[in-house]
């Protein structure tokens, strides 16, 4: 059995979100080394050094041109190049057009349906049209939470049997550093609240900054006024309101934007934070919730979409539209040492439920099922 995979999302330097998902699946697939199972990974550019190395049964096929790659170049190759894969898997929303073989896709979430105003028009057009086409023409859809599965079924009218939930795992970060590194390398010292995620409106960062302002400016008798808010994440889109929020809410000197932080440094931020907060309006899953728990950081998350699936009973949940609710729970988790310890212990147990090996095995089982049907 030969499985073709679009590896472009994994073949990037900064792997976040769907890039991390794609890379971890490829890494696990390569490690399985199952007899009579072969993979061809299709790329626009040559594989980066961190991608799994070629071997018997694991090959890369770099094809161009890059323009119209998914719509034109990839389908042509699937039609005419031999050996042709038995199945093609795209770990993103966009399947190749006019595929001569069964295809499968992954959809992380349909936030563009719920919050279209939070996307750039060009991105929104592509997400709506290409995803709809891919859903219609794919034999299998993988997603990362039951909440996302329900949304996909409702949005696109597909049968439940076509959509499989394969929960993601937690990325391994082997380097554990201390707070001294945070100060020397990033200028972070003292107590702080942590956010990790791409800077985009859906993450609800403006309300988080407003809540943080209320926390330290109106509760000075109960909260250390020198606490900082550390925001880690690459710049996304519609940034003006996010970047202007600290000045608007008079906490300009206490909110630290750090852009992208390499994997080896993230454990230090989680380990030394007072708490991690993910107040998103919508998430396909919310991997940073599990990453925080893995490194002993208590978690506050939204009570919406898939986040209760990720956090289980190991997190505090807030209404993401209610700034005062966010403030109340921030104060509670910061001041209640017993609660913090309970959440940390529950978090260690919650993380054990998720692994990339399990994700990959369930994905592979779904792909093999397409071969059986066809």
C-alpha positions as CSV (number, residue, x, y, z in Angstrom):
1,X,0.0,0.0,0.0
2,X,1.4,3.4,-1.0
3,X,0.1,6.5,0.7
4,X,0.8,9.9,-0.8
5,X,0.9,12.9,1.6
6,X,1.0,16.7,1.0
7,X,3.9,17.6,3.3
8,X,4.1,21.3,2.7
9,X,2.5,22.4,6.0
10,X,5.2,20.4,7.9
11,X,8.1,21.6,5.7
12,X,8.4,25.0,7.3
13,X,10.7,26.6,9.9
14,X,8.1,27.7,12.4
15,X,5.7,24.9,13.0
16,X,2.6,26.1,14.8
17,X,-1.0,25.0,14.5
18,X,-1.6,22.9,11.4
19,X,2.2,22.9,10.7
20,X,2.8,21.2,14.0
21,X,0.0,18.8,13.4
22,X,1.3,17.9,10.0
23,X,4.9,17.5,11.1
24,X,4.1,15.3,14.1
25,X,1.9,13.0,11.9
26,X,4.8,12.6,9.4
27,X,7.3,12.0,12.2
28,X,5.1,9.2,13.7
29,X,4.2,7.7,10.3
30,X,7.9,7.3,9.4
31,X,8.7,5.7,12.8
32,X,6.0,3.0,12.4
33,X,8.0,1.1,9.6
34,X,5.1,-1.3,8.9
35,X,5.8,-4.0,6.3
36,X,4.2,-3.4,2.8
37,X,3.3,0.2,3.8
38,X,5.1,2.9,1.9
39,X,4.9,6.7,1.8
40,X,5.6,9.4,-0.8
41,X,5.7,12.9,0.6
42,X,4.9,15.6,-2.0
43,X,6.6,19.0,-1.6
44,X,7.0,22.3,-3.4
45,X,10.5,22.7,-1.9
46,X,13.2,20.3,-0.9
47,X,12.7,18.8,2.6
48,X,14.1,20.7,5.5
49,X,16.8,19.1,7.6
50,X,14.3,18.4,10.4
51,X,12.0,16.3,8.2
52,X,12.3,12.5,8.5
53,X,15.1,11.2,6.3
54,X,14.4,9.2,3.2
55,X,14.7,5.4,3.3
56,X,13.1,2.4,1.7
57,X,9.4,3.0,2.0
58,X,9.7,6.7,2.8
59,X,10.4,9.0,-0.2
60,X,10.1,12.7,-1.0
61,X,8.8,13.9,-4.4
62,X,9.5,17.6,-5.0
63,X,7.5,19.0,-7.9
64,X,7.0,22.4,-9.4
65,X,6.0,25.0,-10.3
66,X,4.8,26.3,-6.9
67,X,2.1,28.4,-8.4
68,X,-1.3,26.7,-8.6
69,X,0.4,23.7,-7.0
70,X,-2.7,22.1,-5.4
71,X,-5.0,23.0,-8.2
72,X,-2.8,22.1,-11.2
73,X,0.7,20.7,-10.6
74,X,-0.1,18.1,-7.9
75,X,-3.2,16.6,-9.7
76,X,-1.2,16.3,-13.0
77,X,1.5,14.4,-11.1
78,X,-1.0,12.1,-9.5
79,X,-2.5,11.3,-12.9
80,X,0.6,10.7,-14.9
81,X,3.5,9.8,-12.6
82,X,4.2,6.2,-11.6
83,X,4.0,4.6,-9.1
84,X,0.7,6.3,-8.3
85,X,-0.3,6.3,-4.6
86,X,-3.3,4.2,-3.6
87,X,-4.5,7.0,-1.3
88,X,-3.7,10.7,-1.0
89,X,-3.8,12.5,2.4
90,X,-3.7,16.2,2.8
91,X,-3.3,17.2,6.5
92,X,-5.0,20.5,5.8
93,X,-8.3,21.8,4.3
94,X,-7.2,21.6,0.7
95,X,-7.3,18.4,-1.3
96,X,-5.9,18.2,-4.8
97,X,-8.4,18.9,-7.5
98,X,-9.3,16.2,-10.0
99,X,-7.6,13.4,-8.0
100,X,-7.6,10.0,-9.7
101,X,-7.4,8.2,-6.3
102,X,-9.3,8.4,-3.0
103,X,-8.3,11.5,-0.9
104,X,-8.5,12.4,2.7
105,X,-8.2,15.8,4.3
106,X,-7.9,17.3,7.8
107,X,-10.0,20.2,9.0
108,X,-8.9,21.8,12.3
109,X,-11.9,24.0,12.8
110,X,-14.5,26.1,10.9
111,X,-13.9,29.3,12.7
112,X,-14.2,31.1,9.4
113,X,-17.9,30.1,9.3
114,X,-18.6,31.3,12.9
115,X,-16.5,34.5,12.8
116,X,-16.0,35.6,9.1
117,X,-15.5,39.2,10.2
118,X,-12.2,38.1,11.9
119,X,-10.5,37.0,8.7
120,X,-9.0,38.9,5.8
121,X,-11.2,38.8,2.7
122,X,-8.7,36.9,0.6
123,X,-8.2,34.2,3.3
124,X,-11.9,33.9,3.9
125,X,-12.7,33.4,0.2
126,X,-10.1,30.6,0.0
127,X,-11.2,28.9,3.2
128,X,-14.8,28.9,2.2
129,X,-14.5,27.8,-1.4
130,X,-11.5,25.5,-1.3
131,X,-12.7,23.8,1.9
132,X,-16.2,23.2,0.5
133,X,-14.7,21.7,-2.7
134,X,-12.4,19.5,-0.7
135,X,-15.1,18.3,1.6
136,X,-17.3,17.3,-1.4
137,X,-14.6,15.4,-3.1
138,X,-12.8,13.7,-0.2
139,X,-13.5,10.2,0.9
140,X,-12.5,10.9,4.5
141,X,-12.2,14.0,6.8
142,X,-10.1,14.0,10.0
143,X,-10.6,16.6,12.7
144,X,-9.2,17.2,16.1
145,X,-12.3,17.4,18.4
146,X,-15.9,16.3,18.7
147,X,-16.9,20.0,18.7
148,X,-15.2,20.5,15.3
149,X,-16.8,17.3,14.0
150,X,-20.2,18.5,14.9
151,X,-19.5,21.8,13.2
152,X,-18.3,20.1,10.0
153,X,-21.3,17.9,9.8
154,X,-23.6,20.9,10.4
155,X,-21.8,23.2,8.0
156,X,-21.3,20.9,5.0
157,X,-24.1,18.3,5.5
158,X,-21.8,15.3,5.4
159,X,-22.5,12.0,7.2
160,X,-21.0,11.4,10.6
161,X,-19.2,8.3,9.3
162,X,-17.2,10.4,6.9
163,X,-15.6,12.5,9.7
164,X,-13.2,11.0,12.3
165,X,-12.0,12.6,15.5
166,X,-8.3,12.1,16.1
167,X,-7.2,14.1,19.1
168,X,-3.8,15.7,18.8
169,X,-0.9,15.0,21.1
170,X,1.4,17.2,23.1
171,X,4.7,18.3,21.4
172,X,7.8,17.1,23.2
173,X,10.2,19.9,24.2
174,X,13.3,18.4,25.8
175,X,15.0,21.5,27.1
176,X,13.9,22.7,30.5
177,X,15.4,26.1,31.6
178,X,14.9,28.3,34.6
179,X,13.6,31.8,35.2
180,X,17.2,33.2,34.9
181,X,17.1,32.4,31.2
182,X,13.8,34.2,30.8
183,X,15.4,37.4,32.3
184,X,18.7,37.2,30.4
185,X,17.2,36.2,27.0
186,X,13.8,37.8,27.0
187,X,13.9,40.5,29.7
188,X,11.1,38.7,31.7
189,X,11.4,38.9,35.5
190,X,9.0,38.6,38.3
191,X,5.5,37.1,38.2
192,X,3.6,36.9,35.0
193,X,0.4,35.6,33.4
194,X,1.0,33.8,30.1
195,X,-0.7,33.6,26.7
196,X,0.5,31.5,23.8
197,X,-1.1,31.6,20.4
198,X,-1.1,33.3,17.0
199,X,-2.0,37.0,17.3
200,X,-5.4,37.1,15.6
201,X,-8.8,38.4,16.6
202,X,-10.3,34.9,17.3
203,X,-7.8,34.5,20.2
204,X,-9.7,37.3,22.1
205,X,-6.4,38.9,23.2
206,X,-7.9,42.4,23.5
207,X,-10.4,41.3,26.1
208,X,-7.5,39.4,27.9
209,X,-5.5,42.6,28.1
210,X,-8.6,44.6,29.3
211,X,-9.1,41.9,32.0
212,X,-5.5,42.0,33.0
213,X,-5.7,45.8,33.3
214,X,-8.7,45.5,35.6
215,X,-7.0,42.9,37.6
216,X,-3.9,44.9,38.5
217,X,-5.4,48.4,38.5
218,X,-8.5,47.8,40.6
219,X,-7.3,45.0,42.9
220,X,-4.0,46.3,44.1
221,X,-4.8,45.4,47.7
222,X,-5.2,41.7,46.7
223,X,-3.0,41.4,43.6
224,X,0.7,42.2,43.1
225,X,0.6,45.3,40.9
226,X,3.9,44.4,39.4
227,X,2.6,41.3,37.6
228,X,3.2,41.2,33.8
229,X,1.2,39.7,31.0
230,X,3.5,37.8,28.6
231,X,2.0,37.2,25.1
232,X,3.9,34.7,22.9
233,X,2.8,34.2,19.3
234,X,3.7,35.0,15.8
235,X,1.9,37.9,14.2
236,X,-1.3,36.9,12.4
237,X,-3.8,39.3,10.9
238,X,-6.0,42.3,11.9
239,X,-3.4,43.2,14.5
240,X,-4.0,46.9,15.0
241,X,-6.5,46.6,17.8
242,X,-4.4,43.9,19.6
243,X,-1.2,45.8,19.5
244,X,-2.9,49.0,20.6
245,X,-4.8,47.4,23.5
246,X,-2.0,47.8,26.2
247,X,-1.9,51.6,25.6
248,X,-5.7,51.8,25.5
249,X,-6.1,50.1,28.8
250,X,-3.1,51.8,30.5
251,X,-0.9,48.7,30.9
252,X,1.6,49.5,28.2
253,X,4.6,48.9,30.4
254,X,3.2,45.5,31.8
255,X,2.3,43.7,28.6
256,X,5.2,42.0,26.8
257,X,4.7,40.8,23.2
258,X,7.5,38.3,22.4
259,X,6.5,37.1,18.9
260,X,7.6,33.5,18.1
261,X,9.6,31.7,20.8
262,X,11.5,28.5,19.9
263,X,10.3,25.2,21.2
264,X,13.3,24.7,23.5
265,X,12.4,27.9,25.4
266,X,8.6,27.5,25.8
267,X,8.8,25.1,28.8
268,X,10.5,27.8,30.8
269,X,7.6,30.2,30.2
270,X,5.0,27.6,31.2
271,X,6.9,26.4,34.2
272,X,7.5,29.8,35.7
273,X,4.1,31.4,34.9
274,X,1.4,32.1,37.5
275,X,-1.1,30.7,35.1
276,X,-1.8,30.2,31.4
277,X,-4.9,31.8,29.9
278,X,-6.5,30.9,26.5
279,X,-9.7,33.1,26.3
280,X,-10.4,32.2,22.6
281,X,-13.7,32.8,21.0
282,X,-13.3,29.5,19.1
283,X,-10.7,26.7,18.9
284,X,-10.5,23.5,16.9
285,X,-8.7,22.0,19.9
286,X,-6.3,24.3,21.8
287,X,-3.0,22.4,22.1
288,X,-1.4,25.1,24.3
289,X,-3.8,24.1,27.1
290,X,-2.2,20.6,27.2
291,X,1.3,22.1,26.8
292,X,0.8,24.3,29.8
293,X,-0.5,21.3,31.9
294,X,2.4,19.2,30.8
295,X,4.8,21.7,32.4
296,X,2.8,22.2,35.6
297,X,1.1,25.5,34.7
298,X,-2.5,26.0,35.9
299,X,-4.9,26.8,33.1
300,X,-7.8,29.2,32.5
301,X,-9.6,28.6,29.2
302,X,-12.8,29.6,27.4
303,X,-15.9,27.5,28.0
304,X,-16.6,27.5,24.3
305,X,-16.1,25.1,21.3
306,X,-13.5,22.3,21.9
307,X,-11.6,23.8,24.9
308,X,-13.5,21.8,27.6
309,X,-12.5,18.6,25.6
310,X,-8.9,19.6,25.8
311,X,-8.9,20.8,29.4
312,X,-11.3,18.3,31.0
313,X,-11.7,18.9,34.8
314,X,-8.1,20.3,35.0
315,X,-8.8,23.9,34.1
316,X,-11.0,26.8,35.1
317,X,-13.4,28.0,32.4
318,X,-14.6,31.5,31.6
319,X,-17.1,33.1,29.3
320,X,-14.7,34.7,26.8
321,X,-17.1,37.6,26.2
322,X,-17.3,38.5,29.8
323,X,-14.2,40.5,30.9
324,X,-15.3,40.5,34.5
325,X,-15.5,36.7,34.5
326,X,-11.9,36.5,33.2
327,X,-10.8,39.0,36.0
328,X,-12.6,36.9,38.7
329,X,-10.9,33.7,37.7
330,X,-7.5,35.3,37.2
331,X,-7.7,36.6,40.8
332,X,-8.9,33.2,42.0
333,X,-6.2,31.2,40.4
334,X,-3.4,33.6,41.4
335,X,-4.4,33.9,45.1
336,X,-5.5,30.4,45.8
337,X,-2.4,28.2,46.2
338,X,-4.4,25.1,47.1
339,X,-6.5,25.5,43.9
340,X,-3.3,26.0,41.8
341,X,-1.8,22.7,43.2
342,X,-5.0,20.8,42.5
343,X,-5.2,22.1,38.9
344,X,-1.5,21.2,38.3
345,X,-2.0,17.6,39.5
346,X,-5.2,17.2,37.5
347,X,-3.4,18.7,34.5
348,X,-0.6,16.0,34.7
349,X,-3.3,13.3,34.5
350,X,-5.2,15.1,31.7
351,X,-2.1,15.2,29.5
352,X,-1.7,11.4,29.7
353,X,-4.8,11.0,27.6
354,X,-3.2,12.5,24.5
355,X,-0.2,11.4,22.4
356,X,0.9,11.9,18.8
357,X,1.5,8.2,18.4
358,X,-2.1,7.6,19.2
359,X,-3.2,10.4,16.7
360,X,-1.0,8.9,14.0
361,X,-2.3,5.3,14.6
362,X,-5.9,6.4,14.4
363,X,-5.3,8.5,11.3
364,X,-3.5,5.6,9.6
365,X,-6.3,3.2,10.5
366,X,-8.8,5.7,8.8
367,X,-6.6,5.9,5.7
368,X,-6.2,2.1,5.4
369,X,-10.0,1.9,5.7
370,X,-10.3,3.8,2.4
371,X,-8.2,1.2,0.7
372,X,-10.4,-1.6,2.0
373,X,-13.6,0.2,0.7
374,X,-12.1,0.9,-2.7
